[in-house]
């Protein structure tokens, strides 16, 4: 199911959900800032 869905829309839903939970949570704000500083 996930494999068929990921091919259709181009993302894997579990990975997208995990990314949002890690970087979109207010408790993980320092992690998000560190990640963005590393990328930029």
mmCIF file of the N, C-alpha and C atoms, coordinates in Angstrom:
data_MODEL
# 
_entry.id   MODEL 
# 
loop_
_atom_site.group_PDB 
_atom_site.id 
_atom_site.type_symbol 
_atom_site.label_atom_id 
_atom_site.label_alt_id 
_atom_site.label_comp_id 
_atom_site.label_asym_id 
_atom_site.label_entity_id 
_atom_site.label_seq_id 
_atom_site.pdbx_PDB_ins_code 
_atom_site.Cartn_x 
_atom_site.Cartn_y 
_atom_site.Cartn_z 
_atom_site.occupancy 
_atom_site.B_iso_or_equiv 
_atom_site.pdbx_formal_charge 
_atom_site.auth_seq_id 
_atom_site.auth_comp_id 
_atom_site.auth_asym_id 
_atom_site.auth_atom_id 
_atom_site.pdbx_PDB_model_num 
ATOM 1   N N  . UNK A 1 1  ? 0.821  -1.195 0.000  1.00 0.00 ? 1  UNK A N  1 
ATOM 2   C CA . UNK A 1 1  ? 0.000  0.000  0.000  1.00 0.00 ? 1  UNK A CA 1 
ATOM 3   C C  . UNK A 1 1  ? 0.863  1.256  0.000  1.00 0.00 ? 1  UNK A C  1 
ATOM 4   N N  . UNK A 1 2  ? 1.816  1.369  0.947  1.00 0.00 ? 2  UNK A N  1 
ATOM 5   C CA . UNK A 1 2  ? 2.654  2.572  1.009  1.00 0.00 ? 2  UNK A CA 1 
ATOM 6   C C  . UNK A 1 2  ? 3.523  2.705  -0.232 1.00 0.00 ? 2  UNK A C  1 
ATOM 7   N N  . UNK A 1 3  ? 3.998  1.561  -0.734 1.00 0.00 ? 3  UNK A N  1 
ATOM 8   C CA . UNK A 1 3  ? 4.857  1.613  -1.911 1.00 0.00 ? 3  UNK A CA 1 
ATOM 9   C C  . UNK A 1 3  ? 4.078  2.118  -3.120 1.00 0.00 ? 3  UNK A C  1 
ATOM 10  N N  . UNK A 1 4  ? 2.846  1.651  -3.298 1.00 0.00 ? 4  UNK A N  1 
ATOM 11  C CA . UNK A 1 4  ? 2.015  2.115  -4.402 1.00 0.00 ? 4  UNK A CA 1 
ATOM 12  C C  . UNK A 1 4  ? 1.697  3.598  -4.253 1.00 0.00 ? 4  UNK A C  1 
ATOM 13  N N  . UNK A 1 5  ? 1.400  4.025  -3.042 1.00 0.00 ? 5  UNK A N  1 
ATOM 14  C CA . UNK A 1 5  ? 1.073  5.422  -2.787 1.00 0.00 ? 5  UNK A CA 1 
ATOM 15  C C  . UNK A 1 5  ? 2.287  6.311  -3.014 1.00 0.00 ? 5  UNK A C  1 
ATOM 16  N N  . UNK A 1 6  ? 3.460  5.865  -2.583 1.00 0.00 ? 6  UNK A N  1 
ATOM 17  C CA . UNK A 1 6  ? 4.664  6.688  -2.745 1.00 0.00 ? 6  UNK A CA 1 
ATOM 18  C C  . UNK A 1 6  ? 5.016  6.867  -4.216 1.00 0.00 ? 6  UNK A C  1 
ATOM 19  N N  . UNK A 1 7  ? 4.757  5.865  -5.036 1.00 0.00 ? 7  UNK A N  1 
ATOM 20  C CA . UNK A 1 7  ? 5.015  5.991  -6.469 1.00 0.00 ? 7  UNK A CA 1 
ATOM 21  C C  . UNK A 1 7  ? 4.032  6.978  -7.085 1.00 0.00 ? 7  UNK A C  1 
ATOM 22  N N  . UNK A 1 8  ? 2.797  6.952  -6.628 1.00 0.00 ? 8  UNK A N  1 
ATOM 23  C CA . UNK A 1 8  ? 1.767  7.814  -7.198 1.00 0.00 ? 8  UNK A CA 1 
ATOM 24  C C  . UNK A 1 8  ? 1.986  9.285  -6.855 1.00 0.00 ? 8  UNK A C  1 
ATOM 25  N N  . UNK A 1 9  ? 2.405  9.583  -5.622 1.00 0.00 ? 9  UNK A N  1 
ATOM 26  C CA . UNK A 1 9  ? 2.529  10.986 -5.216 1.00 0.00 ? 9  UNK A CA 1 
ATOM 27  C C  . UNK A 1 9  ? 3.970  11.439 -5.042 1.00 0.00 ? 9  UNK A C  1 
ATOM 28  N N  . UNK A 1 10 ? 4.924  10.542 -5.084 1.00 0.00 ? 10 UNK A N  1 
ATOM 29  C CA . UNK A 1 10 ? 6.325  10.913 -5.038 1.00 0.00 ? 10 UNK A CA 1 
ATOM 30  C C  . UNK A 1 10 ? 6.953  11.003 -3.662 1.00 0.00 ? 10 UNK A C  1 
ATOM 31  N N  . UNK A 1 11 ? 6.204  10.724 -2.598 1.00 0.00 ? 11 UNK A N  1 
ATOM 32  C CA . UNK A 1 11 ? 6.771  10.723 -1.250 1.00 0.00 ? 11 UNK A CA 1 
ATOM 33  C C  . UNK A 1 11 ? 6.339  9.461  -0.533 1.00 0.00 ? 11 UNK A C  1 
ATOM 34  N N  . UNK A 1 12 ? 7.094  9.091  0.474  1.00 0.00 ? 12 UNK A N  1 
ATOM 35  C CA . UNK A 1 12 ? 6.713  7.967  1.322  1.00 0.00 ? 12 UNK A CA 1 
ATOM 36  C C  . UNK A 1 12 ? 6.035  8.571  2.552  1.00 0.00 ? 12 UNK A C  1 
ATOM 37  N N  . UNK A 1 13 ? 4.768  8.275  2.782  1.00 0.00 ? 13 UNK A N  1 
ATOM 38  C CA . UNK A 1 13 ? 4.026  8.923  3.874  1.00 0.00 ? 13 UNK A CA 1 
ATOM 39  C C  . UNK A 1 13 ? 4.658  8.772  5.247  1.00 0.00 ? 13 UNK A C  1 
ATOM 40  N N  . UNK A 1 14 ? 5.256  7.640  5.550  1.00 0.00 ? 14 UNK A N  1 
ATOM 41  C CA . UNK A 1 14 ? 5.865  7.443  6.862  1.00 0.00 ? 14 UNK A CA 1 
ATOM 42  C C  . UNK A 1 14 ? 7.070  8.348  7.057  1.00 0.00 ? 14 UNK A C  1 
ATOM 43  N N  . UNK A 1 15 ? 7.853  8.552  6.019  1.00 0.00 ? 15 UNK A N  1 
ATOM 44  C CA . UNK A 1 15 ? 9.022  9.424  6.116  1.00 0.00 ? 15 UNK A CA 1 
ATOM 45  C C  . UNK A 1 15 ? 8.572  10.868 6.278  1.00 0.00 ? 15 UNK A C  1 
ATOM 46  N N  . UNK A 1 16 ? 7.570  11.284 5.522  1.00 0.00 ? 16 UNK A N  1 
ATOM 47  C CA . UNK A 1 16 ? 7.046  12.642 5.618  1.00 0.00 ? 16 UNK A CA 1 
ATOM 48  C C  . UNK A 1 16 ? 6.485  12.906 7.011  1.00 0.00 ? 16 UNK A C  1 
ATOM 49  N N  . UNK A 1 17 ? 5.775  11.940 7.563  1.00 0.00 ? 17 UNK A N  1 
ATOM 50  C CA . UNK A 1 17 ? 5.206  12.086 8.905  1.00 0.00 ? 17 UNK A CA 1 
ATOM 51  C C  . UNK A 1 17 ? 6.317  12.206 9.949  1.00 0.00 ? 17 UNK A C  1 
ATOM 52  N N  . UNK A 1 18 ? 7.336  11.372 9.835  1.00 0.00 ? 18 UNK A N  1 
ATOM 53  C CA . UNK A 1 18 ? 8.448  11.414 10.790 1.00 0.00 ? 18 UNK A CA 1 
ATOM 54  C C  . UNK A 1 18 ? 9.190  12.746 10.697 1.00 0.00 ? 18 UNK A C  1 
ATOM 55  N N  . UNK A 1 19 ? 9.393  13.252 9.495  1.00 0.00 ? 19 UNK A N  1 
ATOM 56  C CA . UNK A 1 19 ? 10.067 14.539 9.304  1.00 0.00 ? 19 UNK A CA 1 
ATOM 57  C C  . UNK A 1 19 ? 9.268  15.662 9.954  1.00 0.00 ? 19 UNK A C  1 
ATOM 58  N N  . UNK A 1 20 ? 7.960  15.654 9.754  1.00 0.00 ? 20 UNK A N  1 
ATOM 59  C CA . UNK A 1 20 ? 7.109  16.685 10.357 1.00 0.00 ? 20 UNK A CA 1 
ATOM 60  C C  . UNK A 1 20 ? 7.097  16.584 11.881 1.00 0.00 ? 20 UNK A C  1 
ATOM 61  N N  . UNK A 1 21 ? 7.097  15.374 12.406 1.00 0.00 ? 21 UNK A N  1 
ATOM 62  C CA . UNK A 1 21 ? 7.095  15.211 13.858 1.00 0.00 ? 21 UNK A CA 1 
ATOM 63  C C  . UNK A 1 21 ? 8.422  15.672 14.467 1.00 0.00 ? 21 UNK A C  1 
ATOM 64  N N  . UNK A 1 22 ? 9.522  15.444 13.778 1.00 0.00 ? 22 UNK A N  1 
ATOM 65  C CA . UNK A 1 22 ? 10.826 15.823 14.310 1.00 0.00 ? 22 UNK A CA 1 
ATOM 66  C C  . UNK A 1 22 ? 11.076 17.320 14.181 1.00 0.00 ? 22 UNK A C  1 
ATOM 67  N N  . UNK A 1 23 ? 10.870 17.862 12.997 1.00 0.00 ? 23 UNK A N  1 
ATOM 68  C CA . UNK A 1 23 ? 11.235 19.254 12.754 1.00 0.00 ? 23 UNK A CA 1 
ATOM 69  C C  . UNK A 1 23 ? 10.079 20.231 12.931 1.00 0.00 ? 23 UNK A C  1 
ATOM 70  N N  . UNK A 1 24 ? 8.859  19.752 13.030 1.00 0.00 ? 24 UNK A N  1 
ATOM 71  C CA . UNK A 1 24 ? 7.714  20.642 13.168 1.00 0.00 ? 24 UNK A CA 1 
ATOM 72  C C  . UNK A 1 24 ? 7.218  20.808 14.592 1.00 0.00 ? 24 UNK A C  1 
ATOM 73  N N  . UNK A 1 25 ? 7.808  20.080 15.515 1.00 0.00 ? 25 UNK A N  1 
ATOM 74  C CA . UNK A 1 25 ? 7.388  20.119 16.906 1.00 0.00 ? 25 UNK A CA 1 
ATOM 75  C C  . UNK A 1 25 ? 8.126  21.238 17.640 1.00 0.00 ? 25 UNK A C  1 
ATOM 76  N N  . UNK A 1 26 ? 7.407  22.013 18.438 1.00 0.00 ? 26 UNK A N  1 
ATOM 77  C CA . UNK A 1 26 ? 8.001  23.120 19.193 1.00 0.00 ? 26 UNK A CA 1 
ATOM 78  C C  . UNK A 1 26 ? 9.081  22.631 20.166 1.00 0.00 ? 26 UNK A C  1 
ATOM 79  N N  . UNK A 1 27 ? 8.926  21.426 20.681 1.00 0.00 ? 27 UNK A N  1 
ATOM 80  C CA . UNK A 1 27 ? 9.924  20.874 21.602 1.00 0.00 ? 27 UNK A CA 1 
ATOM 81  C C  . UNK A 1 27 ? 11.264 20.606 20.915 1.00 0.00 ? 27 UNK A C  1 
ATOM 82  N N  . UNK A 1 28 ? 11.236 20.401 19.614 1.00 0.00 ? 28 UNK A N  1 
ATOM 83  C CA . UNK A 1 28 ? 12.449 20.095 18.858 1.00 0.00 ? 28 UNK A CA 1 
ATOM 84  C C  . UNK A 1 28 ? 12.979 21.314 18.108 1.00 0.00 ? 28 UNK A C  1 
ATOM 85  N N  . UNK A 1 29 ? 12.619 22.502 18.557 1.00 0.00 ? 29 UNK A N  1 
ATOM 86  C CA . UNK A 1 29 ? 13.047 23.724 17.884 1.00 0.00 ? 29 UNK A CA 1 
ATOM 87  C C  . UNK A 1 29 ? 14.573 23.839 17.775 1.00 0.00 ? 29 UNK A C  1 
ATOM 88  N N  . UNK A 1 30 ? 15.345 23.512 18.822 1.00 0.00 ? 30 UNK A N  1 
ATOM 89  C CA . UNK A 1 30 ? 16.813 23.575 18.680 1.00 0.00 ? 30 UNK A CA 1 
ATOM 90  C C  . UNK A 1 30 ? 17.349 22.623 17.607 1.00 0.00 ? 30 UNK A C  1 
ATOM 91  N N  . UNK A 1 31 ? 16.728 21.466 17.473 1.00 0.00 ? 31 UNK A N  1 
ATOM 92  C CA . UNK A 1 31 ? 17.148 20.508 16.445 1.00 0.00 ? 31 UNK A CA 1 
ATOM 93  C C  . UNK A 1 31 ? 16.881 21.092 15.065 1.00 0.00 ? 31 UNK A C  1 
ATOM 94  N N  . UNK A 1 32 ? 15.726 21.718 14.892 1.00 0.00 ? 32 UNK A N  1 
ATOM 95  C CA . UNK A 1 32 ? 15.372 22.335 13.617 1.00 0.00 ? 32 UNK A CA 1 
ATOM 96  C C  . UNK A 1 32 ? 16.340 23.460 13.268 1.00 0.00 ? 32 UNK A C  1 
ATOM 97  N N  . UNK A 1 33 ? 16.658 24.297 14.237 1.00 0.00 ? 33 UNK A N  1 
ATOM 98  C CA . UNK A 1 33 ? 17.586 25.405 14.004 1.00 0.00 ? 33 UNK A CA 1 
ATOM 99  C C  . UNK A 1 33 ? 18.970 24.880 13.637 1.00 0.00 ? 33 UNK A C  1 
ATOM 100 N N  . UNK A 1 34 ? 19.433 23.866 14.343 1.00 0.00 ? 34 UNK A N  1 
ATOM 101 C CA . UNK A 1 34 ? 20.739 23.277 14.039 1.00 0.00 ? 34 UNK A CA 1 
ATOM 102 C C  . UNK A 1 34 ? 20.746 22.664 12.638 1.00 0.00 ? 34 UNK A C  1 
ATOM 103 N N  . UNK A 1 35 ? 19.682 21.974 12.278 1.00 0.00 ? 35 UNK A N  1 
ATOM 104 C CA . UNK A 1 35 ? 19.568 21.368 10.950 1.00 0.00 ? 35 UNK A CA 1 
ATOM 105 C C  . UNK A 1 35 ? 19.617 22.438 9.864  1.00 0.00 ? 35 UNK A C  1 
ATOM 106 N N  . UNK A 1 36 ? 18.846 23.501 10.035 1.00 0.00 ? 36 UNK A N  1 
ATOM 107 C CA . UNK A 1 36 ? 18.819 24.568 9.032  1.00 0.00 ? 36 UNK A CA 1 
ATOM 108 C C  . UNK A 1 36 ? 20.167 25.278 8.928  1.00 0.00 ? 36 UNK A C  1 
ATOM 109 N N  . UNK A 1 37 ? 20.812 25.513 10.044 1.00 0.00 ? 37 UNK A N  1 
ATOM 110 C CA . UNK A 1 37 ? 22.138 26.135 10.007 1.00 0.00 ? 37 UNK A CA 1 
ATOM 111 C C  . UNK A 1 37 ? 23.163 25.241 9.319  1.00 0.00 ? 37 UNK A C  1 
ATOM 112 N N  . UNK A 1 38 ? 23.038 23.946 9.486  1.00 0.00 ? 38 UNK A N  1 
ATOM 113 C CA . UNK A 1 38 ? 23.961 23.011 8.843  1.00 0.00 ? 38 UNK A CA 1 
ATOM 114 C C  . UNK A 1 38 ? 23.745 22.960 7.337  1.00 0.00 ? 38 UNK A C  1 
ATOM 115 N N  . UNK A 1 39 ? 22.491 23.023 6.927  1.00 0.00 ? 39 UNK A N  1 
ATOM 116 C CA . UNK A 1 39 ? 22.165 22.956 5.504  1.00 0.00 ? 39 UNK A CA 1 
ATOM 117 C C  . UNK A 1 39 ? 22.552 24.253 4.799  1.00 0.00 ? 39 UNK A C  1 
ATOM 118 N N  . UNK A 1 40 ? 22.291 25.365 5.453  1.00 0.00 ? 40 UNK A N  1 
ATOM 119 C CA . UNK A 1 40 ? 22.578 26.662 4.831  1.00 0.00 ? 40 UNK A CA 1 
ATOM 120 C C  . UNK A 1 40 ? 24.022 26.991 5.033  1.00 0.00 ? 40 UNK A C  1 
# 
